[in-house]
């Protein structure tokens, strides 16, 4: 049973959660992701929050879930915009369009890959600690770390 109020949890963990969200979704949306997470908790105070055993871990997981939602929404928007841009592009500027899209490949890590990378390398958490924080299996953390490393190697070569 969680005996920490949502307001107390915000006061204690908001700074860490915004820094975490910054890694997951970027600086311009980090505070919004955290605020939306807490707004949801305040709307449903007797929901999952009431039974959370570890408030900090619960909040990190909730922010990661909200970041996934944000990432999906932005990914859909970006794909629509890229499709529209490709439809307008002519043969002459097709190469220039490719060069504008290329840097986005570096941002193509999934939210879960960003989360496990951040917690592993910036917070020096072990695989079991990351798994517990995010509420996933150890193997999921290992797999997402391997995929993130592969993507980064591919992007840097």
N, C-alpha and C positions, 0 to 999 in steps of 0.2 A: 504494500500500500504506500502510495506516494504522499508524504506529509508536507512537501514543499509547495507553496502556492505558485501559480504561474507568474505572478508579479515578482516574487522573490527569485524565481529561476531566471527571469529576464534580467534582473539586476545583477545576478551572479555570473551569468553566462553570455550575455548579449555580445560583449566584445569579442570573445572567442568564436562565437557563432558567426558574426559578421566576417571575421578574418577567414573562417572556414568557407563560408559562402562566396567570399571574394575569389577563392581558388576555384570553386566549382562553377560559378556563373560569370565571373568578372566583377570589377569594381562598381560599375554603374548599376548593377542589379542586386548586389549583395545585401544591402540594407533592406531592400524591398522583399527579398526572399525570406529574410529573418522576420521582418514585420508581418508578412503574410502567414508565416508559420505560427507566430504567437497569436495573431488574430483568429486563426482557426482554433487554436487551443482555448482561447477565451470564449469562443462561440459554443464550444463543447467541453466545458470544464469537467464533466463526469464521464468523458469518453476514455480513450486510451491513456491519457495523462493521469487519471485517477489511479490506475493500476500499475503505473510505471515503477519498476523497482529501483532503477538508477536514472534520476532525472537528467543528468548531464548526457549520458549515453542516449537516452530517449530523444533529447533535443537535437543531438548531432544526427541521429537517424531521421528525425522529422525534417530537418533542414535539407538533408540529402534527398529525401523524397520530394520536397518542394522544388529543389534545384533540378531534379529530373523532369518535373512538370514544366518548369521554365525552359529547360533545354529542349524538350520536345516541341513546345510552342514556338520557340525561336527557330528550331530546325525546320519546322514546317514552313514558317514564314520565309526563311532564307531560301529554301528549295523553290517556293513559289516565285520569289524575286529572281533567283538565278534562271529559272525556266523562262520567265518573262524577258529577262535580259538576253538570253540565248535566242529567243524567238525574234528579237529586234536586231540582233547582231547580223552583220553581213559577212561575206567571205573575207573581205579585206581586214576587218578588225577581229576575226575569230582568234588569232594568236594573242592579241592584246587582252581579250576577254579571259583567256586561259591564265595569263599572268596575274590578273586581278583575283582570280579564284584560288590560285595556288597557296597564298598565305593562310587561307581559311583551313587548309588541311591540318595545320598545326593545332587548330582549335577543335579538331574533330574527335578528340578523346571523349568518350562517354562521361556522363556525370559520375558514374560509379568508378570509372578508371581514374578520374581526377580525384575523387574522394579517397580512394585507397592510396594513391600516390602521395597526396597531401599528408594524410595521417602517417604514412610510413616514413617519408623523408623529412617533413617539416616538424612533426611531433615525435619522431623517433619511436613510434609504436611498433611492436612486433605484430606478426601476422595474426596471432590469436587475439591480441588487444584490438586491432583494427576490426577483426571479424565481430568481436563482442560489441564494439562501439556502433557498428553499422547494422548489427543484427543479422549477419549472414554467416555462412560456413567458412572455415579456414580455406578450403579449396577455392571458393569463389574469390576470396581476396588474392590468393596466389595467381589464379587465372587472370584476373583483371590487371594485376601488376604486370604479368608477362605480356598481356596484350598492349598495355600502355607503353611498355619498354619497346616492343616491336614496332609500334606505330611511330614512336619518337625516333627510333633508329632509321626507319624508312623515310621519315620527313627530313632528317638531317643528312641523308646520303644523296 
